[in-house]
Amino acid sequence: LVEEGFLPEPEQFIVPTPHMSFVWGDDNVDYLRRRYEALKDEPLFLGMRFSTDPKQIAEWAPALMVGRDKDQRVAATYSSAGTDVNFGALTKLLLQGINQRGAQVYLDTSVRSLKRGKDGIWTIKLRNEIGNATREVRAKFVFVGAGGGALSLLQKSGIKEAHGFGGFPITGQFLRCDNPEVVARHDAKVYGKASVGAPPMSVPHLDTRVVDGKPALLFGPFAGWNSKFLKTGSYFDLFASLRVHNLYPMIRAGLANFDLVGYLLGEIFSTREKQLDALRQFYPDLDPDDWYLIDAGQRVQVMKKDAEKGGVLQFGTELVTGADGSIAGLLGASPGASTAVPIMLQLLEKCFSDRVDSWRDELTKLVPSWGTSLNDDFDAAVASMTHTADVLALAPVDPDAKPDDVSVVESADADGEFEVEV
């Protein structure tokens, strides 16, 4: 899209940001080493590095090591090929692009109802949130991409494929720092390991983020709770979504996941000091005054009926499509940008099976690797990553990169803490 001029300069929505995994303790160090050994020779992990050397880790991300006890075993993997994407900015740019090419984009507008007529055409009733003016739109195909609000809209559509799905809202919170001196100490997205009983989307991470052109640090996520399905939703959202067909699956899923329930309760009643202690595991030398809590978004954890267990949690993304292919929607705790392209290709194959073959050549131009496994073809993987890096001004790919395992080197000051010059 950048090459075609559909999107402007890539730095408006994407910037190079190294990605790291960081762990401490003997078991976790051993785990990360084994994971590295399993991945280092895979084409899509080209150039990933591993180290247990505090000095090397401090070069990658100084904030991780300043003030850390020298006796604590640590390990990290590092990839310079990571990025930080401002998906809010990217969404606006994409909407501007389709609007300039003739699509109508309604902002400040909510969907009040949607119903399929006998002629197969959907009628969607809309209301403008400013002035409450209403309108109707008729469409042959409807895609419901409403985040946490998708479940309610799919229920309103009346399609039986949405039966048995329930949702439980979880508020995502982060500690944020805007102090330029602190932000300058850390240029990476650093992921740890999730706590026992925590859902996969709760993996703690300390991220360099660029928000509206200004760098910041974010750490989290922490879980909060209210009954809204969207940040701007209603406190009745959860209760309005309850149906005869989804109540039993939701109860069964809850009973089978007491560890998750316990984790959420612990998060909800967590104190600021406990949140800062979690951050100190990544940033030992923090100043509490530099960090403040923000509500980042609202997730809806999906539960669905299961023939054997009655109900299960669905941690991935669920693509729900009507039997006739005229409506589709995304459900899931994180049906987001990282999975958007493969999900949309899957949607095309499901909902437009009679037309997708005629689109295949054009789609393959957009996604050359569609239908293949890049990780099975070293040359194709390198070519794809190199082209992407060139067009989006990202870190270059080195096809001759060699795995780099650095041995442990201890260094300490008189107080027994690792010394790092920042």
NULOLO-109097 format. One line per field, with one value per residue (C-alpha): x, y, z. Coordinates in nm, 4 decimals, padded with zeros to 6 digits. Each point is the difference from the previous one (the first is absolute). Layout:
BEGIN
u	c(X; ...)
v	c(Y; ...)
w	c(Z; ...)
//
This chain:
BEGIN
u	c(00.0000; 00.2949; 00.1455; -00.3343; -00.0337; -00.3077; 00.1828; 00.2374; 00.3516; 00.0279; 00.1480; -00.3501; -00.1147; 00.3001; 00.3507; 00.2822; -00.0002; 00.2045; -00.1933; 00.1323; -00.0988; 00.1435; -00.0100; 00.1659; 00.0496; 00.1611; -00.3115; -00.0964; 00.3547; 00.0061; -00.3399; 00.1055; 00.3236; -00.1934; -00.2509; 00.2839; 00.1672; -00.3279; -00.0538; 00.3424; 00.0335; -00.3540; -00.0063; -00.2619; 00.2181; 00.3063; 00.2503; -00.1574; 00.2646; 00.0162; 00.2051; 00.0430; 00.2647; -00.1244; 00.2287; -00.1424; -00.3588; 00.0798; 00.1181; -00.3287; -00.2209; 00.1807; -00.3107; -00.0274; 00.3337; 00.0477; -00.0246; -00.0470; 00.1586; 00.3081; -00.0823; -00.3285; 00.0304; -00.1502; -00.0346; -00.1359; -00.0626; 00.0277; -00.1239; 00.0743; -00.2764; -00.2826; -00.2310; -00.2378; -00.3210; -00.2443; -00.3137; -00.2223; 00.1917; 00.0082; -00.3773; -00.0639; 00.2321; -00.1711; -00.3442; 00.1187; 00.1302; -00.3242; -00.2017; 00.2039; -00.0741; -00.3769; -00.0891; -00.2307; 00.1342; -00.2423; 00.1644; -00.1667; -00.2573; -00.1331; -00.1832; -00.3373; -00.1229; 00.0642; -00.2460; 00.0089; -00.3023; -00.1672; 00.1862; 00.3315; 00.0912; 00.0996; -00.1524; 00.2216; -00.1503; 00.2506; -00.0124; 00.2297; 00.1270; 00.0001; -00.3593; -00.1481; -00.0872; -00.0809; 00.0513; -00.0175; 00.2552; -00.0738; 00.2757; 00.0531; 00.2882; 00.0634; 00.3272; -00.0198; 00.3399; -00.1136; 00.2514; -00.1795; -00.3263; 00.0056; -00.1774; -00.3003; -00.0324; 00.0270; -00.2714; -00.2188; 00.0487; -00.1822; 00.2381; 00.0057; 00.3787; 00.0347; -00.1913; 00.1992; 00.2511; 00.0349; 00.2356; 00.1630; 00.1483; 00.3503; 00.1452; 00.3618; 00.2117; 00.3630; 00.2511; 00.1266; 00.3087; 00.0555; 00.3206; 00.2449; 00.3033; -00.1584; -00.1360; 00.3494; 00.1298; -00.2184; -00.0490; -00.1660; -00.3136; 00.0951; -00.2260; 00.0192; -00.2002; -00.3631; -00.0813; -00.1422; -00.3726; 00.0216; -00.1476; 00.2412; -00.0853; 00.1276; 00.3710; 00.1746; 00.2006; 00.1907; -00.0431; 00.1426; -00.3003; -00.0370; -00.3321; -00.0889; 00.3662; 00.1246; 00.1882; -00.1292; 00.0426; -00.2902; 00.0006; -00.2764; -00.2566; -00.1886; -00.3579; -00.2907; -00.3687; -00.3285; -00.3022; 00.0511; 00.0894; 00.1564; 00.1770; -00.2898; -00.2607; -00.2743; 00.0262; -00.2886; 00.2017; 00.0919; -00.3488; -00.1667; 00.2160; -00.1259; -00.2201; -00.1443; 00.2414; 00.3191; -00.0649; 00.0936; 00.3230; 00.1042; -00.0602; 00.1855; 00.2945; 00.0170; -00.0091; 00.2816; 00.2270; 00.0230; 00.3686; -00.0957; -00.2780; 00.2493; 00.2473; -00.2651; -00.1149; 00.3604; 00.0516; -00.3223; 00.0915; 00.3678; 00.1531; 00.2207; 00.2985; -00.0578; -00.0140; 00.3246; 00.1597; -00.0917; 00.1639; 00.3132; 00.0623; 00.0629; 00.1223; 00.1632; 00.1114; -00.3392; -00.1297; -00.3711; -00.0705; 00.0827; -00.2821; -00.3780; -00.2791; -00.2066; -00.2968; 00.1187; -00.3074; -00.2778; 00.0369; -00.2808; 00.1111; -00.2034; -00.1601; -00.1714; -00.1926; 00.1922; -00.1443; 00.2171; 00.0583; -00.3198; 00.1921; 00.3616; 00.2039; 00.1080; 00.3355; 00.0519; -00.2100; -00.3322; -00.1282; -00.3780; -00.1732; -00.3642; -00.0916; -00.0673; 00.3245; -00.1812; 00.1277; 00.3199; 00.1468; 00.3025; -00.0197; 00.2886; 00.2101; 00.2416; -00.1364; 00.2398; 00.2534; 00.2585; -00.2444; -00.2055; 00.1397; -00.0298; -00.3468; -00.1188; 00.1356; -00.1834; -00.3149; 00.0245; 00.0310; -00.2997; -00.2402; 00.0985; 00.0868; -00.1597; 00.2168; 00.3283; 00.1602; -00.0530; 00.1637; 00.2934; 00.2494; -00.0693; 00.0109; 00.3302; 00.1468; -00.0995; 00.1108; 00.2628; 00.0365; -00.3734; -00.0532; 00.3659; 00.2171; 00.2775; 00.1738; 00.0475; 00.1805; 00.3085; 00.0501; -00.3675; -00.0003; 00.3097; -00.1376; -00.3329; 00.1536; 00.2587; -00.2640; -00.2213; 00.2904; 00.1030; -00.3482; -00.0911; 00.3450; 00.0541; 00.3140; 00.1763; 00.0017; 00.3395; -00.0289; 00.3458; -00.0880; 00.1368; -00.1503; 00.1897; 00.0095; 00.1982; 00.1336; -00.0654; 00.2240; -00.0577; 00.0761; -00.0870; 00.0640; 00.0791; -00.3679; -00.0517; -00.2132; 00.0712; 00.1479; -00.1159; 00.0990; -00.3067)
v	c(00.0000; 00.2330; -00.0881; 00.0685; 00.3366; -00.1126; 00.0647; 00.2938; -00.0141; -00.3116; 00.1873; 00.1412; -00.3395; -00.2348; 00.0366; -00.2526; -00.1241; -00.3035; -00.2878; -00.1869; -00.2789; 00.0402; -00.2487; -00.0609; -00.3067; -00.3352; -00.1686; 00.2949; 00.0473; -00.3663; 00.0354; 00.3016; -00.1685; -00.3049; 00.2196; 00.1872; -00.3240; -00.1144; 00.3234; 00.1388; -00.1943; 00.0712; 00.2479; 00.2255; 00.0411; 00.0950; 00.2017; -00.0612; 00.0118; -00.1543; 00.1025; -00.0684; 00.2729; 00.2982; 00.2363; -00.1096; 00.0253; 00.3451; 00.1075; -00.1142; 00.1571; 00.1867; 00.0493; -00.3761; -00.0205; 00.3250; -00.0807; -00.3749; -00.2464; -00.1542; -00.3431; -00.0230; -00.2187; 00.1674; -00.0740; 00.1780; -00.0440; 00.2976; 00.0739; 00.3287; -00.0736; 00.0961; 00.2960; 00.2274; 00.0599; 00.2758; -00.1873; 00.2954; 00.2165; -00.2835; -00.0493; 00.3701; -00.0013; -00.3071; 00.1553; 00.3228; -00.2040; -00.1872; 00.3173; 00.1797; -00.2906; 00.0213; -00.1941; 00.1678; 00.0162; 00.0874; 00.1206; 00.0547; -00.2559; -00.3092; -00.3011; -00.0366; -00.3095; -00.2205; -00.2345; -00.2158; 00.0297; -00.2715; 00.1352; -00.0834; 00.3662; 00.1252; 00.3195; 00.1736; 00.2762; 00.2660; 00.2868; 00.2997; 00.0551; 00.3765; 00.1129; -00.3543; 00.0120; -00.3455; -00.1616; -00.3405; -00.1775; -00.3046; -00.2465; -00.3433; -00.0695; 00.1144; -00.0276; 00.0516; 00.1225; 00.1740; -00.1262; -00.0830; 00.1165; -00.2687; -00.2609; 00.2261; 00.0855; -00.3635; -00.0838; 00.2764; -00.1429; -00.3162; -00.2429; -00.3388; -00.0241; 00.2545; -00.2231; -00.1379; 00.2872; 00.2108; 00.2757; 00.1217; 00.3537; 00.0705; 00.3506; 00.0291; 00.2435; 00.1099; 00.2032; 00.2796; 00.2225; 00.3145; 00.1226; 00.0493; -00.0965; -00.3292; -00.0734; 00.0518; -00.2925; -00.2562; -00.0630; -00.3405; -00.2026; -00.2392; -00.2937; -00.2213; -00.3123; -00.0090; -00.0797; -00.3420; 00.0045; 00.3184; 00.0087; 00.0182; 00.3638; 00.0974; -00.0621; 00.2946; 00.2285; 00.3267; 00.1784; 00.2977; 00.1574; 00.2990; 00.1724; 00.2947; 00.0382; 00.0031; -00.2951; -00.1488; -00.3145; -00.2281; -00.2965; -00.2505; -00.1189; 00.0043; -00.1201; 00.2022; -00.0657; 00.1604; -00.1350; 00.2047; -00.1703; 00.3221; 00.2884; 00.2211; -00.2730; -00.0549; -00.1620; -00.2210; -00.1519; -00.3230; -00.0602; 00.0828; -00.2652; -00.2858; -00.2479; -00.3423; -00.1511; 00.1545; -00.0018; -00.3657; 00.0188; 00.3093; -00.1688; -00.3149; 00.2021; 00.1959; -00.3109; -00.1575; 00.3039; 00.0872; 00.0865; 00.2701; 00.1241; 00.0206; 00.1874; 00.2539; 00.0561; 00.0528; 00.2495; 00.1890; 00.0521; 00.0617; 00.3083; 00.2571; -00.1262; -00.3533; 00.1300; 00.1908; -00.3158; -00.1825; 00.2802; -00.0153; -00.3534; 00.1610; 00.3425; -00.0291; 00.3638; 00.1602; 00.3203; -00.0505; 00.3676; -00.0563; -00.2524; 00.0362; -00.2483; 00.0190; -00.1983; -00.1301; -00.1821; -00.2464; -00.3668; -00.2544; -00.3529; -00.2406; -00.3170; -00.2466; -00.3228; -00.3253; -00.3442; -00.1690; 00.2651; 00.2007; 00.3256; 00.1076; 00.3188; 00.1062; 00.1773; 00.0419; 00.1825; -00.1471; 00.0777; -00.0387; -00.0155; -00.0414; -00.3154; 00.1929; 00.2001; 00.3346; 00.0989; -00.0591; 00.1312; -00.0355; -00.1106; -00.0418; 00.1639; 00.1338; -00.0217; 00.2712; 00.1237; -00.2743; -00.2552; 00.2238; -00.1070; -00.3795; 00.0391; 00.2169; -00.2461; -00.2766; 00.2124; 00.0473; -00.3748; -00.0697; 00.2757; 00.0471; -00.3561; 00.0495; 00.3026; -00.0432; -00.2002; 00.2893; 00.2330; -00.2299; 00.1602; 00.3467; -00.1178; -00.1772; 00.3281; 00.1544; -00.3006; -00.1939; -00.2639; -00.0809; -00.3751; -00.0784; -00.0335; 00.2589; -00.1849; -00.2984; 00.2096; 00.1873; 00.2040; 00.1010; 00.0983; 00.2155; 00.1610; 00.0773; 00.1444; 00.1990; 00.1533; 00.0868; 00.1588; 00.2058; 00.1341; 00.0763; 00.1334; -00.2705; -00.1699; -00.1770; -00.3783; -00.1711; -00.3373; -00.0939; 00.0695; -00.2616; -00.1028; 00.1681; -00.1630; 00.2086; -00.1732; 00.1260; 00.2822; 00.1349; 00.3609; 00.1718; 00.3146; 00.0135; -00.0157; -00.3257; 00.1534; -00.0111; 00.3277; 00.1437; 00.3284; 00.1625)
w	c(00.0000; 00.0618; -00.3401; -00.1685; 00.1737; 00.1927; 00.3290; 00.0663; 00.1430; 00.2184; 00.2963; 00.0558; 00.1264; 00.0429; 00.1441; 00.0599; 00.3614; 00.1117; 00.1557; 00.3021; 00.2367; 00.3492; 00.2896; 00.3368; 00.2186; -00.0845; -00.1416; -00.2183; -00.1289; -00.0967; -00.1687; -00.2045; -00.1091; -00.1199; -00.1828; -00.1662; -00.1079; -00.1540; -00.1943; -00.0919; -00.3261; -00.1213; -00.2921; 00.1581; 00.3113; -00.2003; 00.2051; 00.3403; 00.2741; 00.3484; 00.3012; 00.3683; 00.0267; 00.2079; -00.1935; -00.3331; 00.1244; 00.1379; -00.3452; -00.1479; 00.2706; 00.2810; 00.2138; 00.0525; 00.1793; 00.1919; 00.3713; -00.0513; 00.2462; -00.1627; 00.1446; -00.1870; -00.3102; -00.3042; -00.3712; -00.3030; -00.3686; -00.2341; -00.3506; -00.1735; -00.2533; 00.2374; -00.0517; 00.1866; -00.1927; 00.0877; -00.1025; 00.0809; -00.2473; -00.2556; 00.0258; -00.0608; -00.3022; -00.1470; 00.0480; -00.1623; -00.2930; -00.0688; 00.0557; -00.2672; -00.2347; 00.0371; 00.3158; 00.2488; 00.3548; 00.2789; 00.3224; 00.3389; -00.1113; 00.1766; -00.1391; 00.1704; -00.1822; -00.3011; -00.1653; -00.3111; -00.2274; -00.2069; -00.3035; 00.1728; 00.0505; 00.3436; 00.1376; 00.2544; 00.2122; 00.1038; 00.2464; 00.0057; 00.3528; -00.0596; -00.0481; 00.0023; -00.3710; -00.1395; -00.3383; -00.1616; -00.2164; -00.2146; -00.0831; -00.1516; 00.2378; 00.3576; 00.1900; 00.3764; 00.1195; 00.3159; 00.2567; 00.3238; -00.1533; -00.2685; 00.2143; 00.0620; -00.3700; -00.1106; 00.2516; -00.1418; -00.3497; 00.1079; -00.1723; 00.1710; -00.0460; 00.2836; 00.2421; 00.2919; 00.0048; 00.3115; 00.1042; 00.3216; -00.0063; 00.1309; 00.0184; -00.1120; 00.2016; -00.0367; 00.1979; -00.2237; 00.0173; -00.2090; 00.1691; -00.2919; 00.2101; 00.1019; -00.3478; -00.1451; 00.2098; -00.1727; -00.3715; -00.0338; 00.0550; 00.2789; 00.0827; 00.3082; 00.0862; 00.1081; 00.3632; 00.0826; -00.0745; -00.2053; -00.3521; -00.2968; -00.0738; 00.3469; -00.0674; 00.1718; -00.2252; 00.0201; -00.3298; -00.1785; -00.1699; -00.2285; 00.0684; -00.2215; -00.0904; 00.3604; 00.1574; 00.3245; 00.2080; 00.0854; 00.2376; 00.0506; -00.0573; 00.3268; 00.0085; 00.1298; -00.0316; -00.0829; -00.1856; -00.3185; -00.3287; -00.1342; 00.1743; -00.1065; 00.0481; 00.2552; 00.3421; -00.1139; -00.2904; 00.1814; 00.1354; -00.3317; -00.1720; 00.2176; -00.1838; 00.0735; -00.2537; 00.1459; 00.3750; 00.0530; -00.2098; 00.1950; 00.3362; -00.1058; -00.1315; 00.3249; 00.2182; -00.2034; 00.0309; 00.3681; -00.0439; -00.2492; 00.2262; 00.2852; -00.2183; -00.1040; 00.3573; 00.1065; -00.2815; 00.0699; 00.3666; -00.0693; 00.1632; -00.1705; 00.2003; -00.1272; -00.3572; 00.0530; 00.1427; -00.3212; -00.1993; 00.2202; -00.1243; -00.3406; 00.1128; 00.3473; 00.0215; -00.0640; 00.1610; 00.0856; -00.0701; -00.3698; -00.0513; -00.0137; -00.0751; -00.3192; -00.1314; -00.3361; -00.1217; 00.0620; -00.0951; -00.0047; 00.0858; -00.2116; 00.1285; -00.2297; 00.0221; -00.0212; -00.0652; 00.2645; 00.2661; -00.0343; -00.0316; -00.0578; -00.0129; -00.3470; 00.0259; -00.3731; -00.2549; -00.1052; -00.3495; 00.0081; -00.3389; -00.0963; -00.1885; -00.3214; 00.0259; 00.0101; 00.3461; 00.1946; 00.3229; 00.2255; 00.3608; 00.2390; 00.2662; -00.2608; -00.3545; -00.0945; -00.2457; 00.0470; -00.1406; -00.2286; -00.3380; 00.0340; 00.1531; -00.2877; -00.2559; 00.1843; -00.0063; -00.3770; -00.0504; 00.2264; -00.1024; -00.3662; -00.0969; -00.3436; -00.0776; 00.1873; -00.2834; -00.2407; 00.2541; 00.0710; -00.2399; 00.1353; 00.3612; -00.0618; -00.1225; 00.3327; 00.2078; -00.2001; 00.2709; 00.0116; -00.0005; 00.0692; 00.3087; -00.0026; 00.2797; -00.2326; -00.2625; 00.1219; -00.3187; -00.0185; 00.3678; -00.0389; -00.3171; 00.1673; 00.3179; -00.1972; -00.2269; 00.2971; 00.1876; -00.3032; -00.0733; 00.3630; 00.0992; 00.2620; 00.1293; -00.2892; -00.0180; -00.0039; -00.1787; 00.1300; 00.3638; 00.2340; 00.3355; 00.2799; 00.3435; 00.2492; 00.3111; 00.3521; 00.1157; 00.3504; 00.0855; 00.3249; 00.1948; 00.3711; 00.0944; -00.1851; -00.2753; -00.3691; -00.1194; -00.3302; -00.1533; -00.1600)
//
